[in-house]
Amino acid sequence: MLPLVALVGRPNVGKSTLFNALTRSRDALVHDQPGVTRDRHYGVCRPEGLRPFAIVDTGGIAGEDEGLVGATARQARAAAEEADLVLFIVDGREGASALDDDILKWLRKTARPTMLVVNKTDGIDSQAALNDFARYGFSDVVAVSSAHRQGIDELIEDVLAKLPEEGNTSELDTDPDRVRIAFIGRPNVGKSTLVNRLLGEERMIASEVPGTTRDSVAIDMERDGKRYRLIDTAGLRRKSKVDEAVEKFSIIKTLQAIEQCQVAVVMLDAGEGVTDQDASVLGYALDAGRALVVAVNKWDGQTDYQRQQAEGLLVRKLGFVDWAEAVRISAKHGSGLAELFKAIHRAHSSATREFGTSEVTKAIEIAYETNPPPVVRGHVAKLRYAHPAASNPPTFVVHGNRLRTLSDSYKRYLENFFRKRFKLVGTPVKFIFREGSNPYEGKKNVLSERQVAKKKRLIRHVKRGK
């Protein structure tokens, strides 16, 4: 268990930049615009030759208790109260402000061990910047520049000197048995609400304002003896509606989360039905080859007629992923979550299943005998044998002749045949077709003298006959 360090301060003082500098990553979203960070974001600092410790990045405390600003402040306060050490981040260029004074008063009430970190001291007199905060009464003050990694090593040494040997925070592990689940979808379909319901706490900021979540946040969880990593992502909108640079970075983070997960839960709003943007979100998951589960949220608030309309839209607009299970849930009230996890397990099991070469070749032979490919230019493609190539998604290599003549419809037939034979649910199936090489390709048939003479006699005989 690692000790935990919380980064706390007002907006735009460089907390996320410092988080990235300490973790040597780009996990935290960084932008000049204040208020980019809203949720708690955890990482691990692993200094060379020293013991590691966990870090939590928080949103800026802006002195308001209502709306998104108030929710962000509550998340920051929750992080500070669970931390073993709080780093109070201030802006060395702007100096002390009334908001910094208010945050310090609150930190003293929490009675948590606190260090003062004066950020953005590059290019200025660092001692003058430290003197400006002398009235705060901190015995240990560190001047750093997160953007240029100045003073980071000194900060790490001071932090380790104040941290206990053991803490209460488990780091994000790389256990292959932990199922990685990414919740994706349009803005305001209930992704953060669902994550909070699964965790049993207000871990993510959930609001009716679209675009509340801006960063992809991973949280480890254990349920019924099984371990999961839940990844809450920002909502994906149409490119034409994405104007802010922050939202563009959020989309990149979401796409990275899709690549890193094993199962993508695509969330839909039952009240709005299946929109074109929902189909685009599904396309992102398909391009990444992830296992899919469709979660139709807000099902409890629909009338019988609205549910019938939603069912019809699911059949008509999601026909291209009819192999993905659709589960009706209510993230707000928790209904349907057991069925959702059963569908996730089935999709994960199908996507990560291991196959043997003999059973795959047998399946190809039966599929070929049951429904041979059509004749193309007087020839029929031959499927000789196959073997597994990869998992997540299941990928098979098929060897044979004239495989370039196989139509898309026949390839879909093979996919459906394999799904039915191996009972694969919720995962795409990919095929790689490889034709056998011609052993005589590039070799010229050189005639002997006798064959050349025979060929000439034959040509003369044909000409005389004409």
Stockholm file with secondary structure:
# STOCKHOLM 1.0

chainA/1-466         MLPLVALVGRPNVGKSTLFNALTRSRDALVHDQPGVTRDRHYGVCRPEGLRPFAIVDTGGIAGEDEGLVGATARQARAAAEEADLVLFIVDGREGASALDDDILKWLRKTARPTMLVVNKTDGIDSQAALNDFARYGFSDVVAVSSAHRQGIDELIEDVLAKLPEEGNTSELDTDPDRVRIAFIGRPNVGKSTLVNRLLGEERMIASEVPGTTRDSVAIDMERDGKRYRLIDTAGLRRKSKVDEAVEKFSIIKTLQAIEQCQVAVVMLDAGEGVTDQDASVLGYALDAGRALVVAVNKWDGQTDYQRQQAEGLLVRKLGFVDWAEAVRISAKHGSGLAELFKAIHRAHSSATREFGTSEVTKAIEIAYETNPPPVVRGHVAKLRYAHPAASNPPTFVVHGNRLRTLSDSYKRYLENFFRKRFKLVGTPVKFIFREGSNPYEGKKNVLSERQVAKKKRLIRHVKRGK
#=GR chainA/1-466 SS CBCEEEEECSTTSSHHHHHHHHHTSCCSCCCSSTTCCCSCEEEEECCTTSCCEEEEECCCCCSCCSHHHHHHHHHHHHHHHHCSEEEEEEETTTCCCHHHHHHHHHHHHHTCCEEEEEECCTTSCHHHHHHHTGGGCCSCEEECBGGGTBSHHHHHHHHHHHSCSCCSBCCCCCCTTSEEEEEEESTTSSHHHHHHHHHTSCCSCCCSSTTCCCSCEEEEEEETTEEEEEEECCCCCCGGGCCSHHHHHHHHHHHHHHHHCSEEEEEEETTTCCCHHHHHHHHHHHHHTCEEEEEEECGGGCCHHHHHHHHHHHHHHSGGGTTSEEEECBTTTTBTHHHHHHHHHHHHHHHTCCCCHHHHHHHHHHHHHHSCCCCBTTBCCEEEEEEEEETTTTEEEEEEESGGGCCHHHHHHHHHHHHHHHTCCSCCCEEEEEECCCTTTTCCCCCCHHHHHHHHHHHHHHHHHC
#=GC SS_cons         CBCEEEEECSTTSSHHHHHHHHHTSCCSCCCSSTTCCCSCEEEEECCTTSCCEEEEECCCCCSCCSHHHHHHHHHHHHHHHHCSEEEEEEETTTCCCHHHHHHHHHHHHHTCCEEEEEECCTTSCHHHHHHHTGGGCCSCEEECBGGGTBSHHHHHHHHHHHSCSCCSBCCCCCCTTSEEEEEEESTTSSHHHHHHHHHTSCCSCCCSSTTCCCSCEEEEEEETTEEEEEEECCCCCCGGGCCSHHHHHHHHHHHHHHHHCSEEEEEEETTTCCCHHHHHHHHHHHHHTCEEEEEEECGGGCCHHHHHHHHHHHHHHSGGGTTSEEEECBTTTTBTHHHHHHHHHHHHHHHTCCCCHHHHHHHHHHHHHHSCCCCBTTBCCEEEEEEEEETTTTEEEEEEESGGGCCHHHHHHHHHHHHHHHTCCSCCCEEEEEECCCTTTTCCCCCCHHHHHHHHHHHHHHHHHC
//
